[in-house]
Amino acid sequence: MRVIAVMLFLISTVVLGQSKKELEAKVKALEAESSALKAETSALKAALEELKKSKSVELTAAEKKVGYGLGVLMASNIRGQGADSIDVEAMIAGIRDVYTNQKPKMDQQQCMEVVQPFMIAASEKRVAKAKGPNLAFLESNKKNPGVVVTASGLQYKVINKGTGKSPKLTDQVTVRYAGSLIDGTPFDSSKGETVTFAVNRLVQGWTEALQIMREGDKWTLYIPSELAYGERGMGGAIPPYATLVFELELVKVN
């Protein structure tokens, strides 16, 4: 019996010894994992602080002003092409990789394969957004009483009917006019005064309308963008794809 008791004691000692070693190993592993997590947390906090700083750049040095200016110009250009929303931080990471000579995560071909379809879709969305209200206006307006639609898509309505002669393409005309967008925003006017233009030096919608008007006529013109300033618009006053509304009075053919 004594021998059996001794053997049981020895076995329990070995098992306990192994369990203790396993526990010590697990503790060390957990301590290492905890240290790694602390280090990662510290790194993330530092990165977050850097991001916070980047959102409010102090433009004290000329180099910073150049960098910031390039960022504004580039973003304005991209946004102007219809890309209203992009991952700004990812874009900054791409710029940083190039300027710090890091190997980019995508090569030129891969970049083009994702950027080109995105920009095409963004541009199409921008065009549809700009065209939509103008096309809807013309579609609705042509159903109004007195509105005439020509083969080109020009719409007009006679306000006062004159009896004088009609100008030719090579003539000059004296007119009064006031122009606005479809929402009523004015962009140009002769302010009640008369002005003289060459018929062949005007937007297509005007050139077409004037040649079928007579002296003394006063019309409202509804000019589709393709007969006006098209996809480019005109400065800040006339946006791309804008339908133009004019009150036009043909005073005299010169």
SVG drawing of the C-alpha trace seen along z (x, -y; Angstrom):
<svg xmlns="http://www.w3.org/2000/svg" viewBox="-53 -103 64 105">
<polyline fill="none" stroke="black" stroke-width="0.4" points="0.0,0.0 2.8,-2.4 4.4,-1.8 1.1,-2.6 0.7,-5.8 4.3,-6.9 3.6,-6.2 0.3,-8.3 2.2,-11.1 4.9,-11.1 2.3,-11.0 0.3,-14.0 3.6,-15.9 4.5,-15.4 1.0,-16.4 0.9,-19.5 4.4,-20.4 3.2,-20.1 0.1,-22.2 2.1,-24.9 4.4,-25.1 1.5,-25.3 -0.1,-28.0 3.2,-30.0 3.4,-29.6 -0.1,-30.8 0.5,-33.8 3.6,-34.8 1.6,-34.5 -1.2,-36.7 1.3,-39.2 3.0,-39.3 -0.4,-39.7 -1.3,-42.5 1.9,-44.3 1.3,-44.0 -2.3,-45.4 -1.0,-48.3 1.6,-49.1 -1.0,-48.9 -3.4,-51.1 -0.6,-53.7 0.2,-53.6 -3.5,-54.1 -3.8,-57.0 -0.7,-58.6 -2.1,-58.1 -5.4,-59.6 -3.7,-62.7 -1.8,-63.1 -5.1,-62.9 -6.6,-65.5 -3.7,-67.8 -4.0,-67.3 -7.5,-68.6 -6.3,-72.0 -3.1,-72.8 -1.3,-76.0 -0.3,-77.6 2.8,-79.3 5.5,-78.1 5.5,-78.6 5.8,-74.9 2.7,-74.2 0.8,-76.8 1.9,-75.2 0.9,-71.7 -2.5,-72.9 -3.1,-74.9 -2.4,-71.9 -4.8,-69.9 -7.6,-72.4 -7.1,-72.7 -6.9,-68.9 -10.0,-68.3 -11.9,-71.1 -11.1,-69.6 -12.1,-66.1 -15.3,-67.3 -16.1,-69.5 -16.1,-66.4 -18.9,-64.9 -17.0,-63.0 -19.0,-64.4 -17.8,-61.7 -14.4,-59.9 -12.4,-58.4 -10.2,-61.4 -7.9,-59.5 -7.2,-56.8 -6.4,-59.5 -4.0,-61.1 -2.4,-57.7 -1.8,-57.4 -0.2,-60.8 1.9,-60.1 3.2,-56.8 4.3,-58.5 6.0,-61.5 7.7,-59.3 9.0,-56.8 6.9,-54.0 5.8,-51.2 2.1,-52.0 -0.4,-49.3 -1.7,-49.5 0.2,-49.9 -0.7,-52.4 -2.8,-49.9 -4.8,-48.9 -5.3,-52.6 -6.7,-53.3 -9.0,-50.2 -10.8,-51.5 -10.5,-55.3 -11.6,-55.5 -15.0,-53.8 -15.6,-55.7 -15.0,-59.1 -17.1,-58.1 -20.0,-57.2 -19.6,-60.4 -19.6,-62.5 -22.7,-60.8 -24.4,-61.4 -23.4,-65.1 -24.7,-65.5 -28.0,-63.8 -28.4,-66.0 -27.7,-69.2 -29.8,-68.2 -32.8,-66.8 -34.6,-69.9 -33.9,-71.7 -35.3,-68.8 -38.3,-68.6 -39.0,-72.3 -38.9,-72.2 -41.1,-69.1 -43.7,-70.8 -43.4,-74.2 -44.1,-73.0 -47.6,-72.0 -48.5,-75.6 -50.9,-77.6 -49.2,-79.7 -45.8,-78.0 -44.3,-77.0 -41.6,-74.4 -39.3,-74.5 -37.5,-71.6 -34.3,-72.4 -36.1,-72.3 -36.2,-76.0 -39.4,-77.1 -41.0,-80.6 -44.2,-82.4 -45.3,-85.6 -46.1,-88.5 -46.4,-91.4 -46.7,-90.9 -44.9,-93.3 -45.3,-94.0 -41.8,-95.0 -39.2,-93.1 -37.3,-90.0 -33.5,-90.1 -31.1,-87.9 -28.1,-86.0 -25.7,-88.8 -27.8,-91.7 -27.3,-93.6 -30.3,-94.1 -31.3,-96.5 -33.0,-94.8 -34.0,-95.0 -33.7,-91.8 -33.7,-90.3 -32.3,-86.8 -32.9,-84.4 -32.6,-80.8 -35.6,-78.5 -35.8,-79.3 -36.1,-83.0 -32.5,-83.9 -31.5,-86.9 -28.1,-86.7 -28.1,-89.4 -30.2,-92.3 -30.1,-95.4 -31.9,-97.2 -34.5,-98.6 -32.0,-100.2 -31.5,-99.2 -28.3,-97.3 -27.1,-96.2 -25.8,-92.8 -24.8,-90.9 -27.3,-88.1 -24.5,-85.6 -22.5,-86.4 -25.1,-85.2 -26.0,-81.9 -27.7,-79.5 -31.1,-80.0 -31.1,-83.7 -29.8,-83.5 -32.6,-81.1 -35.4,-83.2 -34.3,-86.5 -34.6,-85.3 -38.2,-84.4 -39.1,-87.5 -40.3,-90.8 -39.5,-94.3 -41.8,-95.1 -42.1,-91.5 -41.6,-90.8 -41.2,-87.1 -40.3,-84.9 -37.6,-82.5 -37.0,-79.2 -33.6,-78.1 -32.3,-74.5 -28.7,-74.2 -27.6,-72.7 -28.7,-75.9 -27.0,-78.1 -23.9,-77.4 -24.1,-73.6 -22.1,-71.6 -19.7,-74.4 -22.1,-77.0 -20.9,-80.6 -18.8,-81.8 -20.5,-81.6 -23.8,-83.0 -25.0,-80.3 -24.4,-76.7 -23.7,-73.7 -26.8,-72.4 -28.9,-75.4 -32.1,-76.2 -32.2,-80.0 -35.3,-82.1 -35.3,-85.5 -37.7,-88.2 -36.5,-89.5 -37.9,-92.6 -36.7,-93.1 -36.7,-96.9 -35.0,-97.4 -33.2,-95.6 -30.1,-97.6"/>
</svg>
